[in-house]
Amino acid sequence: MEKDLTRLQYDREAVRCRSLFEKKMHDYGHSWRILRPTSLTDQLLIKAKRIRSIEEAGTQKVEDSIDQDFIGLVNYGIMAIIQLRHAPTEDEQTETNQQILGWYDQTASEITDLMERKNHDYGEVWRSMRITSMTDLILMKLLRIKQIEDKDGKTLVSEGLEANYADIVNYAIFALILIHNQQTSL
């Protein structure tokens, strides 16, 4: 029963993330397709560091909420996987919005499948975690990604870039679920 609840909550947050992605694509097109994966890693790092800074300080001076940063982590993580699979391009005319959304949806679906497999094996342990721990795990994954990127993707035992980006997306969605649960229990 709890796994059904997880899927409902997960899907609710994933829909919020996709909705924002689609709205930003309306406003900006797919200008992000020019970014190399390393640039997306840095964007993820900026978001995660901001979250940690606010968690540690207990205050913030910019109005953007932490949940918006977690949504950014989801979308940048998916964008990074897309960029690994489809070489960056400077020509916004090469792909349609529908094609980009198709790539987004396919990647998100694969990440959701991964979540369900891992959630089965780990038994919903994320529900007892603190949001701050998820932030730290995301930062750790980003440091791993940077190391892999600095080695031109050549690793000995690592899961690789896509797996680390997918884990970041899942941790960010779990954090969004926990934030929502905290907000609705007040």
C-alpha positions in Angstrom: 0.0 0.0 0.0 2.8 2.4 0.9 4.4 1.7 -2.5 1.2 2.8 -4.2 1.3 6.0 -2.2 4.9 6.6 -3.2 4.1 6.2 -6.9 1.1 8.7 -6.5 3.3 11.2 -4.7 6.2 10.7 -7.0 4.0 11.2 -10.1 2.5 14.3 -8.6 6.0 15.9 -8.1 7.2 14.6 -11.5 4.2 16.4 -13.1 5.1 19.6 -11.4 8.6 19.4 -12.7 7.6 18.6 -16.3 5.0 21.4 -16.2 7.7 23.9 -15.3 10.1 22.5 -17.9 7.4 22.9 -20.5 6.6 26.5 -19.5 10.3 27.4 -19.6 10.6 25.8 -23.0 7.7 28.0 -24.1 9.5 31.1 -22.8 13.1 30.2 -23.8 12.8 27.5 -26.5 15.5 24.9 -26.2 18.4 27.2 -25.8 19.7 24.8 -23.1 20.6 22.3 -25.9 23.8 24.4 -26.4 25.0 23.4 -23.0 27.6 20.7 -22.6 26.9 18.1 -19.9 29.6 19.6 -17.8 27.8 22.9 -17.8 24.6 21.2 -16.7 26.6 19.5 -13.9 27.6 23.0 -12.8 24.0 24.2 -12.9 23.0 21.3 -10.7 25.9 22.1 -8.3 24.7 25.7 -8.0 21.1 24.6 -7.1 22.3 22.0 -4.6 24.8 24.4 -3.0 22.1 27.0 -2.6 19.8 24.5 -0.9 22.5 23.5 1.5 23.5 27.1 2.2 19.8 27.9 3.1 19.5 24.7 5.2 22.7 25.6 7.2 21.9 29.3 7.6 18.2 28.8 8.3 17.4 32.0 6.3 17.5 33.2 2.7 17.6 36.5 1.0 16.3 35.5 -2.4 12.6 34.6 -2.5 12.9 31.5 -4.6 11.8 28.6 -2.5 13.9 25.5 -1.9 11.3 23.3 -3.5 11.8 25.3 -6.7 15.5 24.5 -6.5 14.7 20.8 -6.1 12.4 21.1 -9.2 15.4 22.6 -10.9 17.6 19.7 -9.9 15.0 17.3 -11.4 14.9 19.2 -14.7 18.6 19.8 -15.0 19.3 16.2 -14.2 16.9 15.1 -17.0 18.4 17.7 -19.3 21.9 16.4 -18.6 20.9 12.8 -19.5 19.4 14.1 -22.7 22.6 15.9 -23.5 24.6 12.7 -23.0 22.4 10.9 -25.4 21.9 13.6 -28.0 24.9 15.8 -28.7 24.5 19.5 -27.8 23.5 21.7 -30.7 23.6 25.4 -31.3 20.8 25.2 -33.9 17.4 25.4 -32.1 15.7 24.5 -35.4 17.0 20.9 -35.4 14.5 19.6 -32.9 10.8 20.4 -32.3 9.3 21.0 -28.9 7.5 17.7 -29.3 10.8 15.9 -29.9 12.4 17.5 -26.8 9.3 16.6 -24.7 9.5 13.1 -26.0 13.1 12.8 -24.9 12.2 14.4 -21.5 9.3 11.9 -21.0 11.3 8.9 -22.1 14.1 9.8 -19.7 11.7 10.6 -16.8 10.0 7.2 -17.4 13.3 5.4 -17.2 14.2 7.2 -14.0 10.8 6.4 -12.5 11.4 2.7 -13.3 14.8 2.9 -11.6 13.1 4.5 -8.5 10.6 1.7 -8.3 13.3 -1.0 -8.6 15.5 0.7 -5.9 12.5 1.5 -3.7 11.6 -2.2 -3.8 15.0 -3.3 -2.7 15.6 -0.5 -0.1 12.1 -0.7 1.3 11.0 3.0 1.4 13.9 3.9 3.6 13.9 7.4 2.0 10.8 8.2 4.0 12.8 8.2 7.2 15.6 10.4 5.8 16.0 14.0 6.4 15.8 16.5 3.5 19.3 17.7 4.5 20.6 14.2 4.0 19.1 14.1 0.5 20.8 17.4 -0.2 24.1 16.0 0.9 23.7 12.8 -1.2 22.9 15.0 -4.2 26.1 17.0 -3.6 28.1 13.8 -3.2 26.7 12.5 -6.5 27.6 15.8 -8.2 31.2 15.5 -6.9 31.3 12.0 -8.3 30.0 13.3 -11.6 32.7 16.0 -11.7 35.4 13.4 -11.1 34.0 11.2 -13.9 33.8 14.1 -16.2 37.4 15.2 -15.3 38.5 11.6 -16.3 36.6 11.9 -19.7 34.1 9.3 -18.5 36.7 6.6 -18.1 36.0 4.7 -14.8 36.9 1.4 -13.3 33.8 0.6 -11.3 31.5 3.6 -11.4 27.9 3.3 -12.5 28.6 6.2 -14.8 27.2 9.6 -15.5 23.6 8.7 -16.4 23.1 6.6 -13.2 24.4 9.4 -11.0 22.2 12.0 -12.8 19.2 9.6 -12.4 19.9 9.2 -8.7 20.0 13.0 -8.3 16.6 13.3 -10.0 15.1 10.6 -7.6 16.6 12.2 -4.5 15.2 15.5 -5.6 11.7 14.1 -6.1 11.8 12.3 -2.8 12.8 15.7 -1.2 9.9 17.4 -2.9 7.5 14.7 -1.5 8.9 15.2 2.0 8.6 19.0 1.7 5.0 18.6 0.5 4.2 16.3 3.4 5.7 18.8 5.8 3.7 21.6 4.4 0.4 19.7 4.4 0.9 18.5 8.0 1.2 22.0 9.4 
